[in-house]
Amino acid sequence: MEFSELIKTATVEKALLWRPGLDTPVTGTLCVTSHHLLLSSCPRGDLELWLLIRNVDAVEKRCRSSPRLSPRVCPLAVSGVPLTLSCRMSPLLSPWAAPGSVLPLPRLQNLGWYQPPRTGASLRDTRVSGSSGTITLRCKDLKVLQLEIPGMEQCLNIASSIEALSSVDSVMMMYPFFYRPPSLRLEQGWHQFPLETFFQRLCSRSSQWRLSTVNRDFGACPSYPEAVIVPAAVGDDTVTKAARFRQGGRFPVLSYFHPKNGTALLRSSQPLTGHNRRRCPEDEKILGTILDEGERGFIIDTRSAQAAKQARMGGGGTEPKSAYPQWRRLHRALERGRPLQESFSRLVEACSEPCVSMDRWLTRLDGSRWLSHVKAALSTACLAAQCLDREDCKVLVHGAEGTDTTLLVTALAQLILDPCCRSLQGFLGLLEREWIQAGHPFQLRCARSASSHARSKQEAPVFLLFLDCVWQLSRQFPFSLEFGEELLLTLFDNAYASAYGTFLCNNEKERRLCKVKESTHSLWAWLNQPEEKQKYLNPLYSHNPLVIWPSVEPQSIQLWQGLFLRWIRPSQHLDEAWREIRRLVEGNNNSTQESTGKRLSQPLPDSTAGTEDGR
C-alpha cells in the first residue's frame, strides 16, 4: 500500500482554520501528507499548524451552500475549544523527505483561551455567500479543531483522506519509523532500564529469586519479555509446564520485592481450571515454594467473585483452596474493556458541553463513573500495599489475561511503597518494567480515544486510568514525586499518538518482529535530554523515604482538570504560577549553595586566639 493511494486531495487553497486566540480565522494553504496535516497562513506564511494525523480520533464533516463566516466571529471560539498553534521552529525530519534530509517542523504550543466579543449579531448575520464544507477533527489528546474547506467535493476528499490515513493499521507504516530528530541516535534510550539492573538490586537483599531465560524466543509466553524473575527453588521445566496452566502462558513472576520485610509482589494471569477444576502440580509448586511453612499469602483477583465463577465456564477460573491452602483469595472488581471506555467517553462529553448548569455538570460527572474507577484502582493498590507492608504477606495479583488491571494494581502498589519509583528515572523504569515489557497491549487499548465512532471491544483507557491515579497521588503528596503533571500529560499524548516507538505494538515479541528498537527512537531518550528533562521535574520535590498512603474517600478523589479540561479552560495563569515557583526554588537553591561555599572557603579560626600566649 502506498500513502498516495489514500490521499484523494493533497492541497487546498484558501482553507479557513477556526481557532481561539485571534479575532479573525486564519486562511491558508492546507496540505495532507502521509503523516501530517499542515496549514500555512496566507499571504505571509508565518503561522503554521502541524497535526499528526495519527492523533485524529474522529472526523466529522458538514457541507452547506453558504457557510463562510465573517472574520469577526469564530464559531470554534464560541464553543470554547482551544487549538495548538505556533510558529517556533525546530528541525525534524519531514515525513515525505528523503532519508537524511531535514526540514523545519513547528514546535506545538497552546496559545491560550479566547472569549468571543459580546455582540448582538448572530452567526447567521455574519455569513456570506459561497460553497464550502466544515470538517471537525476530534483528536485523541481531546483537542478539537475545525476547518472550513472551499468546495464540497474538496471537503469530502480531505475528510476521506484524513480518515483513511488515521486508520492505517500497519505498525511499520506509522510515523515513528520515519521520524529522525538530529539530536538523538536510534539506539539511544532503548536499553536504559534493563531487568538485569533491577535483579542486581534484588540480589543484594534476597537469594530466593533468580533471573530466568525460560521465555527465550518467547516460547513459554508471547506477552512476557525474554527474561523474567522466578523463585530460585523452581527449575525452568516446572515454569514451562506451569505456563500452560495460565491464560496466555502468563505464569507467576516477581513484580516487586519489599526490602522492609522481605515480602514479594507477584503477577500472573488466571489459572485455566475450567468447570471441572483442573489442577497443575507445577503451578502449585511455584506458589508453594514462595511461602514458608505456616506462612500465608493473598491472591488479589481484579474480577468480582461472580465474574471469576463465570470464567470457569470458558476454561478459566481461580485457584481452588484445596490446591493452594496457604493462599487466601480476595476479589476486588476493577472494570476494563467496554465499560471503562464508555466511562471515559461520557466524561469527555460532559467536560466538552458548553454553558452547562451546576446541577447538570454534577449529574453528568457522576454518571460517567470515571472517578469511581479511579477510587477503585487506588483502593485495590492500597490493599496490595497493605498486605505487603503491614501484614507481612506475599501477594499475587491477577485478573483474566493479566495485562490490564493486574498491571494497574502492581504498578500503583510500587509507587505507594517504593520511594525509588517516585523519582523521575525510577518512574520511567517502572513504566518500562510494569507496562511495556510486562505486555500491556498499547496498540489495541490505545487505538482509539474518547470520540471515535468506530470502536472495537479491545480499546480501553487502562493506562490513562493509571496516569490519573498517579496524578491523584501527586496532588495528595505534592512534595513526594520528583515529576509533575507535565510528564503525565506527555505520556498520555504519546501512548495514543507519538513520533517515538516506545508505545508501539502490544508486547516485546511484536516489537522484535517489527524491529521497533532498531528503526524508531525511544521516548525515554527524548525525555532525558537536559533541556527536556527540566520541564518535567517537580520544583517542590523532597525525597520521602516513607510509604505514602493516599486517601480514597470520595471527597479526596478529584477530577484531573489538567487533562480533561486542558483544551477548554485557560491555563496560562497556572503555568505562570508554576514558572514563578520554579524560579523561586532555583533562586533559593543557588543562594544556599553560595552561602555554603563562602563558609567552606573561610579560614579556620586560630586555636590559640584569645589565650594569654596567643595575644
N, C-alpha and C positions, 0 to 999 in steps of 0.2 A: 504494500500500500504506500502511495505517495501522498504527502500532505497537500500537494496541489490538487489532488482529486477531491479533497474535502472543501476547498475554498472556491465558492461559486463567484464571489465578487471580492477582489483583493483590495481595492481602493475606492473611496467615495469622497468627493469634494464637497465642501460646504456642509459637513455634518455638524450638528449642534449638540454640544455637551451641556447638560443641566447639572450644575453642581453648586454647593453653597460656597460662600466666601467672596463672590463677586456680584455686583449689581446686574451684570449682563451675562447671559450664557456665552460660552466660548465656541466660536465657529472655527473649524479647521479641517484638515485632511485626515480622514480615518483610514488606517491600514490594518488589514488582517494578515498576520504571518502564521507560521506553523505553531508558535507557542505564545505569541503575544498579540494583544490588541493595542494599537498605537493611535494617538490623536495628537496632531501638531497644529497649534493655533495659527491662524492666518490674520494678517499678512506677514507678521514678523517671525512667527515660528518659535518664540521664546518660551512658550508654555507647552508642556507635553504630558500626556498620560500614557503610562505603560502598565498594562494589566496582564498578568499571567493568565492565559486562557484556562489553564487547569484549575484556577481559583473560581471559575464560574460554576455555580451550583444549579441555577435555573435561568432560562431565557424566556422572557415574556414579550410578545410583540403585539402592536396595535397599529392598524393602518387607518388613516382617515383622509378626507379630502381637503380639509382646511385646518391643519394642525399647528401652523407656525405661530410662535409666541413672540410678543414684543420683547425687546431686550430688557425692558424694565422689570419683568417678572420672571422668576424661575420656579417652575412647579415642583422641582425636586427639593428646593429650599423650603417651599411651603410645607412639604411633608416632613421636613426636619431630618433629612438624611445627608450626612456629610460625605465628601469624596476625598480620596487621596490624590494629591497633585503636587508636583514640584518641578522646578527647572534646574535643581542642583544635579550635577552630572558626576558619575563615577564610571570608570572603564570596566565594562564587562563584555563578554563575547556575545555578539548578536546571534540569534538562533538560525539565521539564514546565511551567515557569513562563512567564508571558507575557513578550515581549521587553521588556527594560529593568528587569524586576523582579529583585531579588537576594534569595536565600535562603542561610542558612548551610550550609556543607559542611565536614565534618571533615577536618583535615589528617592523612594516614595516618602512622602511626608504629609501628615494631617494638617490641613490649613485652618481647622477650627470650625466654629459654629456661625451660622448665618441666620438672622431673623429677617424675614421679608418686610418691606415697608408697609405700614398700615395705611392703606388707601381704600377708597370706596369702590374702586374699579374691580370688576370680576375678571376671571380668566377669559371668559367669552369676549369681553370688551377688548382684550389685547391681541386677539387672533387676527391674522391677515390671511389672505388667500394663498393657496399653494397646495401641492400634493406631497405628502410625506408620511412616514411611519415612525412610531416610537418603539424603541427597544429598552426594556428594563432588565438589567443584569443583577441578579441576586447572587452574591458571592459566598463562598464557603467560610470566609472570615467574618460574615454577617454584614458586610458592606453592601450598599445598594447604589447602582449607577443607572442613569437614564441617558439615552442617546436619541436624537431625532435625525432620521436619515431621509434626505430628499428622494422622492420616488418610491412608490410602494414596492416595486419589483426589487430594487436595490435593498430596501429594508428587509424583505423576506430572505433575500440571498445572504445578507450579512448575518441575520439571526440564525439561518440554517447552517452557515459556516461555523459560527461560534458553538452551536450545539454539537456539531459533528466533532470539532477539534477538542472540545472539553470532555467528550465521551470516549476518547481513544483509550483502549484497554491495555495495549501492548506496553509493558514496562520500559522496554528499550527504546521506545519512541518518545518517551517523556523528556521534559526539558533538562533534568539533571544530567542526562547523557550528552547534552550539547553545551552545557554551561562550563566556561573555563575562566574563572577570575584570575587575573595575573598575580595576585598576592598569595595564592595557595598552590600547593602541589597535590597531585591526585592521591598519593599515598598518605598524606598528612591527616592525622586525626583518627584513622580507622582502627588503629591498634593502641589507642590511648588508655583503654580500660580493659586489659586482658583479665580473664578469670584466674589466670595463674598468679597475678599480683594479689587478688582477693584471697586466694587459697594460701599464699605465703603468710599473710597476716593471721589466718586461721591456725596455721601450723604452730605458731608461737604460743597459742593458747590451748590447743587440744590436739590429741593424737587419735581421736576417734573417727576421723574423716579422711578420705583420700580423694585425689583427683583422678577420675576415670575417663578413659577414651573409648568406653564401650560403644559410644554413639559415633565412632569414626565412620565417615561417609554416610552418616545419618541413617544407618541401618536399623537401629533399635527404635528411634523416634524421629520422624521427619521434621517435627517442630522444635526439637531441642537443639542446642549447639553441640559441637563435636565433643567438647569437654564438659563434664558435669561433676559435682561433688556428691559422693555417696558414702555410706558407712564403711569404715575400713575393714570391718569384720565380714563384709559381704563381697563375694567374687563377682566378676563380670558375667559369668554364666548364669548366676542367680538373678542378676539385674536384667539380663536379656529375657529370661523366662517371665519375670515379673512385669516387664514392659508389655507382654502380650495380654496381660490381665487388666491393663489400664487403657482407657479410651485414648486412641491416637498414640499409644505407646508411651504416654507421659507418666513414667514411674516416679516414685517419691525421690526428690533431690533436695539438697540443702539450699535454703534461700538465705538464711541469716543465723549466725552464732552469737548468742548474747554473752559477752565476756563477764558480766557481773556474777552470773551463777552457773554458766556452762550450759544453759538451755539452748534449744535449737528450733528454728522455724523452717518447716519443710513445705513443699507444694507438689501437687500431682494433679491428675485428672481422676474422674470417678472410676471405681472398680467395675469390671464387667461381670457382675454376679448373676444378673438376669433373674427371671422369675423362679428358677429352680435353685437359686442361691449357690451358684458355683463358687468354689474356693481355689486359692492358689497358694501352695506352701511357700513358694519363693517370695511372694509379696508379703505374706505373714512373717517371714523371716526378716525381711528388711525392716519392717516396723517393729518387730520384736527385739532386734539387736540394738535399736536406738535407746530403749528403756532398760534401766537396771531392774533387778529383781525387787518387786514391791513398789516400783515407781509407776506413776500414771501419766498418761498424755491425753491431749484433747485433739479431736478431729473437728475442725470448723467447716461445716458444709454450707456453701453460699446459696443453697437452694432451700426452699421450705421443705418440711417433712413430707408434705403431700406430693410435691414435685419430685422429690427423691424416690418416693414409693412408686410413682407413675413411671419413672425412668427404668425401673426393673422390667416393665413390660416391653421396653425397647432394647433390652440387653444390658442396661446399665445398673445403677443401684448404689448401695452403700456398704460399708464394712460391717459384717454381722458381729454382734457382741461375742458370740461363741468362738469365733475365729480370732478376734482381736480383744481379748479380755481386759487388757490394761489400758485400752483406749476408750475414752468417753466421747460420744458424738454430740455436737451442738449444731443446731440448724439456725442460720441467720440469712433469711431470704434477701438477696440483692437482685434487683431487676437488671436485665440486659436485653439485647436484641430489640425487637419492635417496640415494647413498652417504653424503654429508655429513649429510643429515637423519637417516638411521638411526644414524650415529655419535653425533650429538647426543642422540638418544633413548636409546641404550644407556648413555651416560654419565649422564644424568639418572636412569635406572633404577638404576644402580649406586650413585649417591650417595644415593638415597632408600631403599635396602634397609636395614632395621633389623637390629641385632645381627649384623653380618657379621664373619666372621673375617678376619684379615690376609691369608691366602692367597687367599681368595675375593675380597676387595676388590681386591687387586693384579691378579688374573686378569681381573676384570670391567673394571677401569680400562684394562688393556692391550687387552682385547677390544673396547672401544669405538673405539679407534684415534683418539680425538679429539686427543690430544697429538701423534700422528704428523702430523695435518693442520696443527696449529699449527707444528710444526717445518718442514714442507714449505713453508708460506706464508712463514715468516721466511727460510728458505734462499733461496727464489726472489727475494724482495725484496732480500736481501743481494747476490745475483748481479747484479741490475739496478743496484744502487747501486755495486757494484764496477766494472762496465763503465763507468759514468759517471765515477766519481771517480778510479779508479786506472788504468783502461785508456784513458781519454780518448776514449771511443767513444760515439756516439749509439745509442740503444736504442729499439726499437719493441716494445711488448708487446701480445699479443692471444691469445685462445683461440678459441672458436667465435663466440658472439654478441658478446663484448667488453663485457658488462655485469655480470660477476660476478668471476671470478678475475683478470681483467685489471685491474679497479679495485682489487682487493685488493692486487695487486703494486705498482701505481703509487702508491697512497696510502701504503703502508708504506715504499717506497723514499724518498719525500719526507720522511717522518718521520725516517728514518735520516740523511738527508743535510742537511736544511734546519733549522737551529735556529729559524727563524721558525715553522715548523709545530709546534714543541714548546711554544709559548706557548698560552695558553687561546684567545685570539682567532685565532691562526694555525691552531690545530687545528680550530676550528669552521669557519673559512674553507676548510680542506682538505676537511672533510666536505661542505660545500656544493658545492664545485667538483668533487671527485672521486667523490662518491657520488650526491648529489641531482641536481645539474644534469647530471652525466655519464650519468644514465639507469639507475641500478640500480633494478630493478623491486621496490621495497619492498612494494607491495600484493600482489604474487604471492609473493615469497620469505618474507614475514613473516605470511602469512595464518594459519598455524598454527605452534605451537611444538613442544615435545618430547612432549606427552602425547596429542595428538589421534589419534582412531581413523579419521578421515576425511581422509586426506592426498591431495593430488594430486602430480603429477610436478613442479609448479612451485615447491614450497616448498623452501627451502634456507637454512640459517643462515650465509650467507657474511658478512653484516655482523657477526654475533656472532663469527665467526672472526677478523675484522679487530680487533674490540674486544679479544678475548683476546690477540692478538699485541701490541697496544698495551700491555696490562697486563703482558705479559712484558717489554717494553722498560722500562716504569716500574719494574718490580721489579729489573731488572739495572742501571738507571741512575736511582736514586731521587732524584737532585738535578737531573736534566736536563729533566724535564717539568713545566710550570707547573701542570698539573691533576693531580688524583688519581683514585683508584678510584671515588669517588662519582659523578664525571661519567660514567665509562664505564657504570656501572650505570644511571644515569638515561637515557643514550642507548639502552641495551638495552631498558629498560622502554618508552620512548616509540616505539621502532621497531615494537614489537608491539602496543601499545595506548596511545593517547595522547589527551589533551584538545587537542592542538595539531595543526595541519595540515602540519607540516614534512615528515613521512614519508608523507603520503598520496599515492596514485597511483603510477604506475610511471615517469613521465618528465614533463618540463616541458610537453609538448603536452597531456597529460591534465590536468595541473594548470590549464592555461589554460582548457580546456573546462569543467572543474568549478568554475572561479573560486575556487580554493583560497586564493589570496593576497588576494582581496577579501573572503572570507567566513569565514576562520578566522584564528586567532592563530599567530604564529611561535614555536616553541620557543626560538629564539635570543633573542627579546625577553625571555622569562621568565628565561632563564639569565643575561642581562646586567644584571638588576636588582641593585643593590649588595648587598642583603641575601641574595639567592640566590647571586650570584657568589662570595661569600666562602666558601660551603660547598664549592665545587669546587676551590679553589686548594690547591696542594701547599705546605705551610709550609716545606718543605726546599728549595724550588726555588732554583737558582742558574743564571743564564744560561750555557750551554755552547755556544760557537761551533763546536765540533769535530763531526765526523761520529761518530755512536755506532754501533759495530759490535757487535751482540748475539751472544752465544754461542748456537749452535744445536745444541750437543751434547745428547744425551738427558738427561744429568744436570742440564742448565741449564733445561730446559723443565718447568714445574711446573703443577699443577692450580690453576686460578683459584678458590680457595676462597671468595673474597668474593662470587662469583656462584653457583657450583654448590652451595655449602653455606650460602648466605645464610639460608635459612629452616630449616636443620637444626641448625647448631651455634650456640652463643651468641657474640654479637659485642660485647656491652656492654663487656667489658674492653678489647678492641682499640679500640673507639670512644673510651673514656675515655683511653686512651694517646695517641691522635691529638689529642684535645682538649687534653691537657696539653702535648704537643709544640707545638701552635699557640699556646698561652698563653705558653710559654717563649720561642718565637721572637718573638712580638709584643712581649713584655716586653723582650727583648734589643734589638730594633729601636728601641723607644721610648727606652731608656737611651742607645743610641748617638746618636740624634738630639738628646737633651737635652745630652749632653756636647759634641757638635759645636756646638750653639747657644751653649753657655757659652763655648767657646773663641773663637768668632767675635765674641761680644759684649764680650770683654775688650779694653781699650785697647792699642794698640801700644806697646812699650817705647820710652822716650826714647833716641834715638841718642846723646845726649851724656852719658847716665848713666855714672858710673864714670870719667869723664875729669877731668883737672885743672880744665878750665874749667867743668865741669858740677857741681862739688861744691857 
